[in-house]
């Protein structure tokens, strides 16, 4: 048998994208959207497929017309091939028909790798449309225009895309960097209070693991944030997005090939709680509960003191989160605990759960003390501990 020497090769790929902040992205005098394409050399107008969250279309009835007019005014550079409306919220990631709709239009309208999918909506819609774009033609370029607090400060500023499958959050997905993100603060004005508050959970999360000063700002401005102070919220979104992007660029593992995922602090329980409640619980609401559970567990392990625990729980409560876990039986407790293995499986490798050893200080653990976690679940559920041990 002929033997050949193995051929080895390595290469480096550089990624670059920007998050822009504005109001009225499709207003006639706003150049931000058009300016995104100035670096692209093309003799023909750039083809755009817009994927619009149905909820955004409902609360911003003039948006579709504004997009068409913006494209018409700039028809030398842009060609709006179609604006399609998809289901908002987690339905967009649970219903395969939503993904198929986007893929069908990419194919039908000849959206190619020199074209763009422009997703406008909450984090779930952007996740789903991003997965469609990432897999069609092995990657159609993507522009994200997130419309919720949670999407603007977290979900839309990273490199992940995905849909739910087999009852598991983001089981199907792809890492694909967006071409750009545009955070338009005007979209936040029509959010329900529940959605306005929900997104603050991700800001608290990243502050707890990375930035004590940012946590102090949120704590000091909790009432202003609840009262929908636009200046306070715009700062929270900008700072949160900056911390997320810095972690992606400087954290050494942008595509999560390792087992540690600190930006998912509080998420092992959050993902399972969303599933257990049929996704009626907002992601941010689940993250708040997940963080409350994990800081309680960290307290029982002795990683944090009572003052830190009460401070974190106090800020979450002041923002307006209900921190009680919807666990009323031993069977439900066992189901929630299954989220630990599902979280490990999703990352691969050894179990790695991020906790905190102080405000602004992350601390990874690789084993779970099930007795203490059961105690934490019991306390956060408001039930007798002996029922869960």
Secondary structure as the mmCIF struct_conf table of DSSP 4:
data_model
#
loop_
_struct_conf.conf_type_id
_struct_conf.id
_struct_conf.beg_label_comp_id
_struct_conf.beg_label_asym_id
_struct_conf.beg_label_seq_id
_struct_conf.end_label_comp_id
_struct_conf.end_label_asym_id
_struct_conf.end_label_seq_id
HELX_LH_PP_P HELX_LH_PP_P1 UNK A 5 UNK A 7
STRN STRN1 UNK A 18 UNK A 22
BEND BEND1 UNK A 23 UNK A 23
TURN_TY1_P TURN_TY1_P1 UNK A 25 UNK A 26
BEND BEND2 UNK A 27 UNK A 27
TURN_TY1_P TURN_TY1_P2 UNK A 28 UNK A 29
HELX_RH_AL_P HELX_RH_AL_P1 UNK A 32 UNK A 35
TURN_TY1_P TURN_TY1_P3 UNK A 36 UNK A 39
BEND BEND3 UNK A 43 UNK A 44
HELX_LH_PP_P HELX_LH_PP_P2 UNK A 45 UNK A 45
STRN STRN2 UNK A 46 UNK A 53
HELX_RH_AL_P HELX_RH_AL_P2 UNK A 54 UNK A 59
TURN_TY1_P TURN_TY1_P4 UNK A 61 UNK A 62
HELX_RH_AL_P HELX_RH_AL_P3 UNK A 63 UNK A 73
TURN_TY1_P TURN_TY1_P5 UNK A 74 UNK A 77
STRN STRN3 UNK A 78 UNK A 86
TURN_TY1_P TURN_TY1_P6 UNK A 89 UNK A 90
HELX_RH_AL_P HELX_RH_AL_P4 UNK A 91 UNK A 94
HELX_RH_AL_P HELX_RH_AL_P5 UNK A 96 UNK A 108
TURN_TY1_P TURN_TY1_P7 UNK A 109 UNK A 110
TURN_TY1_P TURN_TY1_P8 UNK A 113 UNK A 114
BEND BEND4 UNK A 115 UNK A 115
STRN STRN4 UNK A 116 UNK A 121
BEND BEND5 UNK A 122 UNK A 122
HELX_RH_AL_P HELX_RH_AL_P6 UNK A 123 UNK A 135
HELX_RH_3T_P HELX_RH_3T_P1 UNK A 136 UNK A 138
STRN STRN5 UNK A 141 UNK A 146
BEND BEND6 UNK A 148 UNK A 148
HELX_RH_AL_P HELX_RH_AL_P7 UNK A 149 UNK A 150
HELX_RH_PI_P HELX_RH_PI_P1 UNK A 151 UNK A 155
TURN_TY1_P TURN_TY1_P9 UNK A 156 UNK A 157
BEND BEND7 UNK A 158 UNK A 159
STRN STRN6 UNK A 160 UNK A 165
TURN_TY1_P TURN_TY1_P10 UNK A 166 UNK A 167
STRN STRN7 UNK A 168 UNK A 175
BEND BEND8 UNK A 179 UNK A 179
STRN STRN8 UNK A 180 UNK A 184
HELX_RH_3T_P HELX_RH_3T_P2 UNK A 185 UNK A 190
HELX_RH_AL_P HELX_RH_AL_P8 UNK A 193 UNK A 198
TURN_TY1_P TURN_TY1_P11 UNK A 199 UNK A 199
HELX_RH_AL_P HELX_RH_AL_P9 UNK A 200 UNK A 210
HELX_RH_AL_P HELX_RH_AL_P10 UNK A 212 UNK A 220
TURN_TY1_P TURN_TY1_P12 UNK A 221 UNK A 221
HELX_RH_AL_P HELX_RH_AL_P11 UNK A 222 UNK A 226
TURN_TY1_P TURN_TY1_P13 UNK A 227 UNK A 228
HELX_RH_AL_P HELX_RH_AL_P12 UNK A 230 UNK A 250
BEND BEND9 UNK A 251 UNK A 252
TURN_TY1_P TURN_TY1_P14 UNK A 254 UNK A 255
BEND BEND10 UNK A 258 UNK A 259
HELX_RH_3T_P HELX_RH_3T_P3 UNK A 262 UNK A 264
TURN_TY1_P TURN_TY1_P15 UNK A 265 UNK A 266
HELX_RH_AL_P HELX_RH_AL_P13 UNK A 267 UNK A 276
TURN_TY1_P TURN_TY1_P16 UNK A 277 UNK A 279
BEND BEND11 UNK A 281 UNK A 281
HELX_RH_AL_P HELX_RH_AL_P14 UNK A 283 UNK A 301
TURN_TY1_P TURN_TY1_P17 UNK A 302 UNK A 302
BEND BEND12 UNK A 303 UNK A 304
HELX_RH_AL_P HELX_RH_AL_P15 UNK A 306 UNK A 319
TURN_TY1_P TURN_TY1_P18 UNK A 320 UNK A 320
BEND BEND13 UNK A 329 UNK A 329
HELX_RH_AL_P HELX_RH_AL_P16 UNK A 330 UNK A 347
BEND BEND14 UNK A 349 UNK A 350
STRN STRN9 UNK A 353 UNK A 358
TURN_TY1_P TURN_TY1_P19 UNK A 359 UNK A 360
STRN STRN10 UNK A 361 UNK A 365
BEND BEND15 UNK A 366 UNK A 367
HELX_RH_AL_P HELX_RH_AL_P17 UNK A 370 UNK A 381
TURN_TY1_P TURN_TY1_P20 UNK A 382 UNK A 382
BEND BEND16 UNK A 383 UNK A 383
HELX_RH_3T_P HELX_RH_3T_P4 UNK A 385 UNK A 387
TURN_TY1_P TURN_TY1_P21 UNK A 388 UNK A 388
#
